[in-house]
Amino acid sequence: FAGIKIKKEKLTIDPLLPRRWKRVIFSLTWRGDIVKFELTNSTVKVRVNSRHKKKVNKKKIDLGIFNKMVQIKTNRTYTFKRDKIKERKEVFY
């Protein structure tokens, strides 16, 4: 959904939304933590809310974003921008 896949036990994000969609916002549970996404075709905004509330328990999560592996900390919001917008032909059924 929305370009989110699991590859080699890592969550990867490479959004490819229909042209009429400006953005999509949703959450999912990944390894016990809530991951919140706000996606457009050119940006990924992500926040991982850890189930642990103490700062001592902040952990790092590995994500693939736009085909690059990044490491983010929990309980922070990150925004990533695509270097080049994908050109594609839309297929209708």
C-alpha positions in Angstrom: 0.0 0.0 0.0 1.3 3.5 -0.9 4.7 2.1 -1.8 5.4 0.5 1.6 7.1 -2.9 1.4 9.1 -5.2 3.6 12.5 -6.2 2.1 15.0 -8.2 4.0 13.1 -7.7 7.2 13.3 -3.9 6.8 10.4 -1.5 6.2 10.9 0.3 2.9 9.0 3.4 1.5 9.0 4.5 -2.1 5.6 6.2 -2.6 4.0 6.0 -6.0 0.5 7.6 -5.6 -2.1 8.0 -8.3 -1.9 11.4 -9.9 -5.2 12.6 -8.4 -4.0 11.9 -4.9 -2.1 14.8 -3.3 -1.1 12.9 -0.2 -2.0 10.0 2.0 -1.8 9.9 5.8 -1.9 6.6 7.8 -0.3 4.7 10.6 0.8 1.1 11.0 2.4 -1.1 13.7 5.9 -2.2 13.0 7.7 -4.4 15.5 5.5 -3.1 18.4 5.9 0.6 17.6 3.3 2.9 15.9 4.7 4.3 12.7 2.9 7.4 11.3 3.3 8.3 7.6 2.4 11.4 5.6 3.3 10.6 1.9 3.3 12.5 -1.4 5.1 11.3 -4.5 8.1 13.5 -3.7 8.2 13.5 0.2 8.0 11.1 3.1 7.2 12.4 6.5 7.6 9.7 9.2 7.4 9.4 13.0 7.9 6.3 15.0 6.2 6.4 18.4 7.9 4.0 20.7 5.8 2.0 23.1 8.4 2.9 25.7 7.9 6.4 27.1 11.2 6.8 28.9 14.0 8.7 27.1 16.4 6.0 28.1 14.6 3.6 25.9 14.9 5.6 22.7 16.0 3.3 19.9 16.9 3.6 16.3 14.9 2.1 13.5 16.3 1.2 10.1 14.1 2.3 7.1 14.5 2.3 3.4 13.3 5.6 2.0 13.5 6.3 -1.7 15.9 3.3 -2.1 18.3 4.6 0.5 18.7 3.1 4.0 18.4 5.6 6.8 18.4 5.2 10.6 15.8 7.3 12.6 15.3 7.7 16.3 11.9 7.0 17.9 9.6 9.8 19.0 11.0 12.3 16.4 9.5 13.4 13.1 11.6 13.2 10.0 10.9 14.5 6.4 12.7 13.1 3.4 12.5 14.5 -0.2 13.0 12.6 -3.4 15.9 13.7 -5.5 14.1 13.1 -8.8 10.3 12.5 -9.4 9.5 9.2 -11.1 7.9 9.4 -14.5 5.3 6.7 -15.0 2.4 5.8 -17.1 -0.8 5.4 -15.2 -2.8 2.2 -15.9 -6.6 2.1 -15.6 -8.6 -1.1 -15.3 
